[in-house]
Amino acid sequence: MPVRTSPTARQLRFGAELRRLRERAGLTSTEAARLLGMKQAQVSNMETGRLGVSAERLRSMACQYECPDKSLVDALCGMTGDRRRGWWEEYRDILPPALLDLAELEHHGTALRTAHTSGIPGLLQTLDHARAVFEQVVPELAPSEIEHRASFRIKRQAVLFGRELSVQYRAVIHEAALHMRFGGREVARQQLQHLLKCSEHPNVSIHVIPFDAGGYPGSGQPIYYVHGAVPPLDTVQLDQSHGPALLDAEGQLAKYRIVLDRLLALSLTEVESRTLILHVLHTI
């Protein structure tokens, strides 16, 4: 297989999991290469996502590393077979790679959880709301890039509404986000109506944290938790001023599961949340 020059986040993650398997076995990359009958450079390229790995070779590596977790090995094998280009590849030279990585991550996710305290989650936004959000980006985006980013955001929503077996999605939104008027009054009203419509889908759960819930855990930044085929392959995305950050260390995953659970505990039920969204809609 040729060496990749720009591996995707999914390929990087796969390589990182190979490195973790080796490190848990107490092997250096040189010792692993000797066991596997390959060069040390090949092992390094696999672990940095620059070189692909077949399912057969992966199982051989797992055997040499004495990995006892069959479900993890099976899940990693599932990451080796799909080499088809996703729809997001049409944006490869148009949008930042991090946005494409997010779409790929969602595409392969088995369930999605998110929490927003000052905005509406991207997968629940209308096109006009998304445009209004991107118009506030600093430095200012060109009109063409705003359109590309907005259309890309809407296409990502196919993971919820465009597939026969859509992924399960749970969103926790603070009441403050419902009062934000990105794009003006009419766009805000349409966005709230869209939230209500989204909440009718059986795979979508929307919960609102009311103002009177008081304080909440976390720093207020959006949290996006993507479940993998097995828990060790979960990923957390945090939005930061310089771009999204992907976290996958065991301790980080455990922390954000707790944060999301606590935020959910502070929120209203789905029925109560719909009632509150309707109330805010009638006040705009």
Residue pairs with C-beta under 8 A, 6 or more apart in sequence:
1 51
1 52
3 45
3 50
3 51
4 11
4 49
4 50
4 51
4 52
5 50
6 97
7 15
7 48
7 49
7 50
8 49
8 97
8 100
8 101
8 104
9 98
9 101
9 104
9 105
9 246
10 79
10 101
10 104
10 105
10 108
11 49
11 52
12 48
12 49
13 49
13 233
13 235
13 246
13 248
14 49
14 53
14 76
14 79
14 80
15 46
15 47
15 48
15 49
15 50
16 47
16 49
16 248
17 72
17 76
17 232
17 233
18 46
18 47
18 53
18 58
18 61
18 76
19 47
21 61
21 62
21 65
21 67
22 29
22 32
22 43
22 47
22 61
22 65
24 65
24 67
25 32
25 64
25 65
25 66
25 67
27 35
27 65
29 40
29 43
29 44
29 47
30 40
32 43
32 61
32 64
32 65
33 39
33 40
33 42
33 43
35 64
36 43
36 60
36 61
36 64
42 51
45 51
46 53
52 80
52 83
53 61
53 80
54 80
55 77
55 80
55 81
58 73
58 76
58 77
58 80
59 73
59 77
62 73
62 76
67 73
69 232
71 230
72 230
72 232
72 233
74 229
75 228
75 229
75 230
75 233
76 233
78 229
79 108
86 103
86 104
86 107
87 103
87 155
87 158
88 99
88 100
88 103
88 104
88 107
88 152
88 155
89 100
91 99
91 100
91 148
91 152
92 100
94 145
94 148
95 145
95 148
95 149
95 152
96 243
98 243
98 244
99 149
99 152
101 246
102 156
102 237
102 244
103 152
103 155
103 156
105 226
105 235
105 237
105 246
106 112
106 123
106 156
106 159
106 167
106 226
107 159
108 228
109 159
109 167
109 226
109 227
109 228
110 167
110 227
110 228
110 229
111 167
111 168
111 169
111 170
111 226
111 227
112 123
112 159
112 167
112 168
112 169
112 170
112 224
112 225
112 226
112 227
113 169
113 170
113 171
113 224
113 225
113 227
113 260
114 121
114 123
114 169
114 170
114 171
114 172
114 222
114 223
114 224
114 225
115 171
115 172
115 173
115 218
115 222
115 223
115 259
115 260
115 263
116 171
116 172
116 173
116 174
116 177
116 222
117 173
117 174
117 176
117 177
117 209
117 216
117 218
117 220
117 222
118 174
118 176
118 177
118 180
118 220
119 133
119 177
119 180
119 222
120 129
120 173
120 177
120 180
120 191
120 195
121 171
121 173
121 222
121 224
122 130
122 153
122 156
123 156
123 157
123 159
123 160
123 169
123 171
124 157
124 171
124 194
124 195
124 198
124 206
125 133
125 153
125 154
125 191
125 194
126 187
126 190
126 191
126 194
127 150
127 151
127 154
128 183
128 187
128 190
128 191
129 182
129 183
129 187
129 188
129 190
129 191
129 194
130 149
130 150
130 153
130 154
131 146
131 147
131 150
131 183
132 182
132 183
132 184
132 187
133 182
134 141
134 145
134 146
134 149
134 150
135 141
135 146
136 182
141 149
159 166
159 167
159 169
160 166
160 167
160 169
160 198
160 201
160 203
160 204
161 198
161 201
166 201
166 203
167 203
168 203
168 205
169 203
169 204
169 205
170 205
170 207
170 264
171 204
171 205
171 206
171 207
172 207
172 208
172 209
172 260
172 263
172 264
172 267
173 206
173 207
173 208
173 209
174 208
174 209
174 216
175 208
175 209
175 210
175 211
175 276
175 280
176 211
178 192
178 195
178 208
178 276
178 277
178 280
179 280
180 188
181 187
181 188
181 284
182 188
182 191
185 284
188 284
189 281
189 284
192 277
192 280
192 281
192 284
193 281
195 206
195 277
196 274
196 277
196 278
196 281
198 204
198 206
199 205
199 206
199 270
199 273
199 274
199 277
205 270
206 270
206 273
206 274
206 277
207 264
207 267
207 268
207 269
207 270
207 273
208 267
208 268
208 272
208 273
208 276
208 277
209 216
209 263
209 266
209 267
209 268
210 267
210 268
210 276
213 266
213 267
214 266
216 262
216 263
216 266
217 258
217 259
217 262
217 263
218 259
218 263
221 238
221 239
221 240
222 238
222 239
223 236
223 237
223 238
223 256
223 259
223 260
224 236
224 237
224 238
224 239
225 234
225 235
225 236
225 237
225 256
225 257
225 260
226 234
226 235
226 236
226 237
227 234
228 234
228 235
231 253
232 250
233 248
234 248
234 253
235 246
235 247
235 248
236 246
236 247
236 248
236 252
236 253
236 256
237 244
237 245
237 246
237 247
238 244
238 245
238 247
247 253
247 256
267 273
268 276
